[in-house]
Amino acid sequence: MIASYLRSRIVRGELAEGDSLPSEVELMHQFDVSRPTLREAFRILETESLIVIRRGSRGPALPHPGSKWPRAMSAC
């Protein structure tokens, strides 16, 4: 559900290259899920090349600049 929600926002262009995703805390409250559940959604999106996860203090998850999904989906 979380991965689907974020995927659709990326595909529709609501989250563009360089935008930060909402914080983990915000998303955990919004979806009423635990951190491991949220991180699994991030891993799904990362394997689909829709986001890049910056681990540690380097920053948040970001829509992937080289993502193929938004262009492919907009052609449908």
C-alpha positions as CSV (number, residue, x, y, z in Angstrom):
1,M,0.0,0.0,0.0
2,I,2.8,2.4,0.9
3,A,4.9,1.5,-2.1
4,S,1.9,1.9,-4.4
5,Y,1.0,5.3,-2.9
6,L,4.6,6.6,-3.4
7,R,4.9,5.0,-6.8
8,S,1.8,6.7,-8.1
9,R,3.0,10.1,-6.7
10,I,6.3,9.7,-8.5
11,V,4.7,8.5,-11.8
12,R,2.3,11.4,-11.8
13,G,5.2,13.8,-11.2
14,E,4.0,15.0,-7.7
15,L,7.4,13.9,-6.4
16,A,10.0,15.1,-8.9
17,E,13.7,14.6,-9.2
18,G,15.4,16.3,-6.3
19,D,12.3,16.3,-4.1
20,S,12.6,14.6,-0.7
21,L,10.0,12.0,0.2
22,P,8.0,12.7,3.4
23,S,10.0,11.8,6.5
24,E,9.8,8.2,7.9
25,V,8.0,9.5,10.9
26,E,5.4,11.3,8.8
27,L,4.8,8.3,6.7
28,M,4.7,5.9,9.7
29,H,2.0,8.1,11.2
30,Q,0.1,8.6,7.9
31,F,-0.1,4.8,7.2
32,D,0.0,3.7,10.9
33,V,2.8,1.3,10.2
34,S,6.1,0.4,11.9
35,R,9.6,1.5,10.7
36,P,10.4,-2.0,9.2
37,T,7.2,-2.0,7.2
38,L,8.0,1.4,5.8
39,R,11.5,0.5,5.0
40,E,10.3,-2.6,3.1
41,A,8.2,-0.2,0.9
42,F,11.3,1.9,0.3
43,R,13.2,-1.3,-0.7
44,I,10.5,-2.2,-3.2
45,L,10.7,1.3,-4.8
46,E,14.5,1.2,-4.8
47,T,14.5,-2.2,-6.6
48,E,12.1,-0.7,-9.2
49,S,14.6,2.2,-9.6
50,L,12.0,4.7,-8.5
51,I,13.9,6.1,-5.6
52,V,17.5,6.3,-4.3
53,I,17.9,5.8,-0.6
54,R,20.6,7.8,1.0
55,R,21.6,5.9,4.1
56,G,22.7,7.5,7.4
57,S,23.0,11.2,7.8
58,R,23.5,11.9,4.1
59,G,19.8,12.5,3.6
60,P,16.4,11.1,2.9
61,A,15.0,8.9,0.1
62,L,14.7,10.7,-3.2
63,P,12.9,10.0,-6.4
64,H,15.6,8.5,-8.7
65,P,16.8,10.9,-11.4
66,G,17.2,8.0,-13.9
67,S,13.9,6.4,-13.2
68,K,12.3,4.7,-16.2
69,W,8.8,4.2,-14.7
70,P,7.4,7.7,-15.0
71,R,8.4,8.0,-18.7
72,A,7.1,4.5,-19.4
73,M,3.9,5.0,-17.5
74,S,3.1,8.4,-19.1
75,A,3.4,6.7,-22.6
76,C,0.5,4.4,-21.7
